[in-house]
Amino acid sequence: MSIATTAVGFAGVATIFTYIAPLLTEVTGFAAPAVSVLLPAYGAGSFAGNITAGRLTDRSFSATVCGVFGALAGVLALFPFLLVWQPSAVFAVLALGSLATATIAPLQSLILKHAGATPTLAVSVNVGALNLGAAMGSVLGGAIVAADGLRWTGLAGALLSLLGLALLPRHPPQHNGTDGRRRGSDIPASRGALTESVAARGTGRARHRATTGQMIRLS
């Protein structure tokens, strides 16, 4: 379910971001050079959103992931209406950038909580799910655009984001440190066993020398 949350949730972002340039030129009325300026703004928002979400996830995973997905769904649902005015369209692009990458930190945290002894594999699969979500969202957005619904791709993205939130596991596993304590308690025990083994060998050698010495004296 964690992988499904990643794929479906990120598909909502790709549904609209894949077609962000024609949205800004055909719906909002920006010139093409202006779009080239807005896309770096999207990137700046993505950087800030990712860092902020990482800090918030460390404090509260559940609140962060629910808040991010809920806010993302809200922005995507409002996108068709924010695009009709250029200032609000700029705000929408910045908000989308901030919230799109803000999903990554809590989702990676969720995957690692389920990873067990294979954290690297789990993160790799999660990145694959992000790419799968991007492909799914692009295909869905393309179908909407082909049906002359370019302006309304945000509504489809909002539904996917809400679906991803619905798929989110309600009780992710918690690390209680039991395994760490168990491994830590085993270390002194193993050292004690090694010490006893060395002592036993030393005792055996001493007995062997004593026996040899007695045989020599008797002979």
TALIN-V997756 format. One record per residue. N is the residue number from 1. RES is the residue in three letters. PSI is psi in degrees with one decimal (none if undefined). OMEGA is omega in degrees with one decimal (* if undefined). Layout:
# TALIN-V997756
n: <N N>
res: <RES RES>
psi: <PSI PSI>
omega: <OMEGA OMEGA>
This chain:
# TALIN-V997756
n: <1 2 3 4 5 6 7 8 9 10 11 12 13 14 15 16 17 18 19 20 21 22 23 24 25 26 27 28 29 30 31 32 33 34 35 36 37 38 39 40 41 42 43 44 45 46 47 48 49 50 51 52 53 54 55 56 57 58 59 60 61 62 63 64 65 66 67 68 69 70 71 72 73 74 75 76 77 78 79 80 81 82 83 84 85 86 87 88 89 90 91 92 93 94 95 96 97 98 99 100 101 102 103 104 105 106 107 108 109 110 111 112 113 114 115 116 117 118 119 120 121 122 123 124 125 126 127 128 129 130 131 132 133 134 135 136 137 138 139 140 141 142 143 144 145 146 147 148 149 150 151 152 153 154 155 156 157 158 159 160 161 162 163 164 165 166 167 168 169 170 171 172 173 174 175 176 177 178 179 180 181 182 183 184 185 186 187 188 189 190 191 192 193 194 195 196 197 198 199 200 201 202 203 204 205 206 207 208 209 210 211 212 213 214 215 216 217 218 219>
res: <MET SER ILE ALA THR THR ALA VAL GLY PHE ALA GLY VAL ALA THR ILE PHE THR TYR ILE ALA PRO LEU LEU THR GLU VAL THR GLY PHE ALA ALA PRO ALA VAL SER VAL LEU LEU PRO ALA TYR GLY ALA GLY SER PHE ALA GLY ASN ILE THR ALA GLY ARG LEU THR ASP ARG SER PHE SER ALA THR VAL CYS GLY VAL PHE GLY ALA LEU ALA GLY VAL LEU ALA LEU PHE PRO PHE LEU LEU VAL TRP GLN PRO SER ALA VAL PHE ALA VAL LEU ALA LEU GLY SER LEU ALA THR ALA THR ILE ALA PRO LEU GLN SER LEU ILE LEU LYS HIS ALA GLY ALA THR PRO THR LEU ALA VAL SER VAL ASN VAL GLY ALA LEU ASN LEU GLY ALA ALA MET GLY SER VAL LEU GLY GLY ALA ILE VAL ALA ALA ASP GLY LEU ARG TRP THR GLY LEU ALA GLY ALA LEU LEU SER LEU LEU GLY LEU ALA LEU LEU PRO ARG HIS PRO PRO GLN HIS ASN GLY THR ASP GLY ARG ARG ARG GLY SER ASP ILE PRO ALA SER ARG GLY ALA LEU THR GLU SER VAL ALA ALA ARG GLY THR GLY ARG ALA ARG HIS ARG ALA THR THR GLY GLN MET ILE ARG LEU SER>
psi: <-31.2 -42.3 -38.7 -38.7 -44.1 -50.0 -48.7 -42.0 -43.2 -22.0 -32.6 -37.1 -45.8 -27.7 -36.3 -35.6 -31.5 -29.8 27.5 -35.1 -51.8 -28.9 -43.6 -29.1 -43.9 -34.0 -49.1 -33.3 16.7 148.8 157.8 -41.8 -33.3 -35.2 -37.4 -26.9 -35.7 -31.3 -41.2 -31.5 -38.1 -43.0 -39.6 -41.4 -36.3 -42.3 -48.5 -41.4 -38.8 -45.3 -45.1 -44.2 -35.4 -43.3 -42.6 -34.0 -36.6 -29.4 -46.2 107.1 -49.9 -46.4 -38.0 -48.9 -38.4 -40.6 -42.0 -48.9 -37.9 -44.7 -38.8 -44.1 -38.5 -44.9 -42.1 -39.1 -32.5 -12.7 -47.1 -27.0 -27.8 -22.5 -17.2 -10.7 128.6 -45.9 -42.2 -29.0 -39.0 -44.9 -41.0 -40.2 -44.7 -43.9 -40.1 -43.2 -43.4 -42.7 -28.2 -48.1 -16.1 -17.3 -21.2 -48.1 -51.0 -33.1 -39.6 -40.0 -41.8 -43.5 -42.6 -30.7 -24.8 -3.3 -32.9 -124.0 3.9 61.8 -37.4 -44.1 -41.4 -44.1 -38.6 -43.2 -36.7 -39.2 -38.6 -36.6 -35.4 -43.9 -39.0 -42.0 -39.6 -41.2 -43.4 -45.3 -38.7 -41.4 -44.7 -44.0 -38.7 -38.6 -38.3 -42.1 -40.5 -24.9 20.3 35.2 32.9 -46.2 -25.4 12.8 -28.2 -33.3 -40.6 -39.7 -38.6 -41.8 -39.8 -39.0 -41.1 -36.9 -41.3 -39.8 -37.7 -30.5 -8.4 130.0 132.4 -25.2 79.6 147.5 148.7 144.4 110.5 0.8 8.3 -44.6 -39.4 -41.7 -36.6 -44.6 -38.9 -38.4 -23.4 -25.0 -50.1 -37.0 -43.6 -36.5 -39.2 -40.9 -39.6 -41.0 -44.2 -38.0 -43.1 -41.6 -40.1 -39.3 -40.6 -41.0 -41.8 -40.3 -39.9 -43.1 -38.0 -42.5 -41.9 -42.3 -41.5 -40.8 -40.5 -40.0 -37.7 -43.1 -38.0 -33.8 none>
omega: <179.3 178.2 178.3 176.8 179.0 -175.6 -175.9 -179.0 -179.1 175.4 178.0 178.0 -176.8 -179.7 -177.9 -175.2 178.2 -175.0 -176.4 -179.2 177.0 175.7 -177.1 -179.7 -174.1 -177.9 -177.1 179.6 175.2 171.1 -177.6 177.6 179.2 177.7 178.3 177.3 -177.6 -178.1 171.7 175.3 174.4 179.2 178.1 176.3 178.7 179.3 -178.9 -179.1 -179.5 179.8 -178.7 -179.8 177.6 179.0 -178.1 179.1 177.2 -179.6 -178.6 -179.0 -173.8 -179.0 -178.1 -175.7 177.6 179.4 -178.7 -179.1 177.9 178.8 178.3 178.1 179.4 180.0 179.7 179.6 -179.4 -175.2 -178.9 -177.5 177.4 -176.1 -173.4 180.0 -171.6 178.0 179.0 176.7 176.8 177.2 -178.4 179.9 179.0 179.7 178.7 178.2 -178.8 -174.6 -178.8 -179.8 176.5 177.1 -170.8 -176.4 179.6 178.8 175.9 177.5 179.0 -179.8 -178.8 177.4 178.1 -168.7 -176.9 -176.8 -176.6 -177.2 -179.1 177.6 -179.0 178.9 178.6 178.7 179.7 175.9 175.2 177.7 175.6 178.8 176.9 177.4 178.1 178.7 179.7 -179.4 178.8 179.4 179.5 177.6 178.1 178.3 178.8 178.4 179.6 178.4 179.9 179.8 -176.7 -176.2 -170.7 178.1 179.9 179.8 176.9 177.6 178.7 178.8 178.9 178.5 177.1 177.0 176.4 177.3 179.0 -179.9 -176.6 176.2 -176.0 -177.7 178.0 -178.7 -179.6 175.9 -179.1 176.5 -177.5 -178.0 179.9 179.3 -179.3 179.6 179.8 -178.9 179.8 -175.0 177.3 -179.5 -179.0 177.1 178.1 178.8 179.0 179.1 179.2 -179.5 178.4 179.6 -179.7 178.4 179.0 178.5 179.8 178.6 179.6 178.7 -179.5 179.1 -179.8 180.0 178.9 -179.7 178.4 179.2 -179.6 -179.6 179.9 -179.0 *>
